[in-house]
Amino acid sequence: MHQTIKFVSKQHDFFTTLNQRVNQYFKSNNISRNANGAMVLKTVVMFSLYFVPYAFILSGAPSSLLILLSLYAVMGIGLAGIGMSVMHDANHGAYSNKPWVNDLLGYSLNVVGGNAFNWKVQHNVLHHTFTNIEGVDEDITPRGVLRFSPHTKWKPFHRFQFLYAWFFYGLLTFVWIVFKDYGRLIRYNNDGLVKKQKTNAGKEWAILIGSKLFYYGYMIALPILVLPFTWWQVLIGFFVMHYVAGFILAIIFQPAHVVDGTEYPLPDEGGNIYNTWAIHQLYTTTNFAQNNWLLSWYVGGLNYQVEHHLFSNVCHVHYKKLSEIVKQTAEEFGLPYKSKATFMDAMVGHYRVLKELGKKDTTMGMTPAVASAAA
């Protein structure tokens, strides 16, 4: 489907105007679109949150299982921080104007168990291009027990997802590193997406398998060999780390698109979406807690999801300033600028959507034409 969907609206004035204003902001203030000193400091902090507890664990200093698991939990906070605040910008090419710096920091995902190539296809290509479009945006098309779109086939157990979803959120990164990365690379190769990225399957399989072996070696095998804990206690710690990281990532990413007020457009039979790509992002994306500086700092500006989707090649340290420009321009063109005042508001909005999508005949988030056709 991703090969046939087209954004066919001719209303390009909004994004043209917005681009001009954003370019002028950087030019008039004489600042780079990329990372600044604060971003470099944050990078050091996030990697420290992950590797300092790991070093302490390997030292053999933890004297009890509780201390060991607590350190793994801190590593989970660092793991999520690396993903949101460092890897994310780098793999969008936003961290630096030097490609090798972006590549190096982007591969930090492989160092912590994931796969940068798969992530860039799933996130940069599919999610950012076809946001909230059923069957193409994998963020709302999970193969499992969760229903994130009104266009996903309803199953009876979905009526309880507002209760059980929170448990499954913690499994996010664990499932990625143990299962999904392999299946995704097979699927992306079969769909021709590997070739489109100007690489080949052999190279990507070598990187995937090599980095996985390295990761399993230093995160599982080495602690089992050197620590005075049993193998199963180390595996519990490993799982705790990923559960903490997965839960954090899920509750930050989900309210940006799966929240009351966002839409789930479908293309017509010809594969047409009757909006420009930029305007499509405004209808399918929501900000939250824009005045919470600590949250914004930790989550890599992902609470400024509108700005991120429109300017993903800009480092997130600039999103707060850009948000003023985006909001003003959207209002001038009569377009929505969706935002929840607090993180709790976003969570409540996400909860409402989980509950509503648990109903078989919901039309929540459908465009008017689609909703009337479904009724």
HELIX and SHEET records of a PDB file:
HELIX    1   1 ASP A   13  ASN A   29  1                                  17    
HELIX    2   2 GLY A   37  LEU A   58  1                                  22    
HELIX    3   3 LEU A   65  ILE A   82  1                                  18    
HELIX    4   4 GLY A   83  MET A   87  3                                   5    
HELIX    5   5 HIS A   88  ASN A   91  1                                   4    
HELIX    6   6 PRO A   99  GLY A  106  1                                   8    
HELIX    7   7 SER A  108  VAL A  111  1                                   4    
HELIX    8   8 ALA A  116  TRP A  119  1                                   4    
HELIX    9   9 LYS A  120  HIS A  127  3                                   8    
HELIX   10  10 HIS A  128  THR A  129  1                                   2    
HELIX   11  11 GLU A  138  ILE A  140  5                                   3    
HELIX   12  12 PRO A  156  PHE A  160  5                                   5    
HELIX   13  13 GLN A  161  TYR A  169  1                                   9    
HELIX   14  14 LEU A  172  VAL A  175  1                                   4    
HELIX   15  15 TRP A  176  LYS A  180  3                                   5    
HELIX   16  16 ASP A  181  ASN A  190  1                                  10    
HELIX   17  17 LEU A  193  LYS A  196  1                                   4    
HELIX   18  18 ALA A  201  TYR A  216  1                                  16    
HELIX   19  19 GLY A  217  ALA A  221  3                                   5    
HELIX   20  20 LEU A  222  VAL A  226  1                                   5    
HELIX   21  21 TRP A  231  HIS A  257  1                                  27    
HELIX   22  22 TRP A  277  THR A  284  1                                   8    
HELIX   23  23 TRP A  293  TYR A  298  1                                   6    
HELIX   24  24 GLN A  305  LEU A  310  1                                   6    
HELIX   25  25 HIS A  316  HIS A  318  5                                   3    
HELIX   26  26 TYR A  319  GLU A  332  1                                  14    
HELIX   27  27 PHE A  343  GLU A  356  1                                  14    
HELIX   28  28 PRO A  368  ALA A  374  1                                   7    
SHEET    1   A 2 LYS A   6  PHE A   7  0                                        
SHEET    2   A 2 ASN A 272  ILE A 273  1                                        
SHEET    1   B 2 ASN A 287  PHE A 288  0                                        
SHEET    2   B 2 SER A 339  LYS A 340  1                                        
END                                                                             
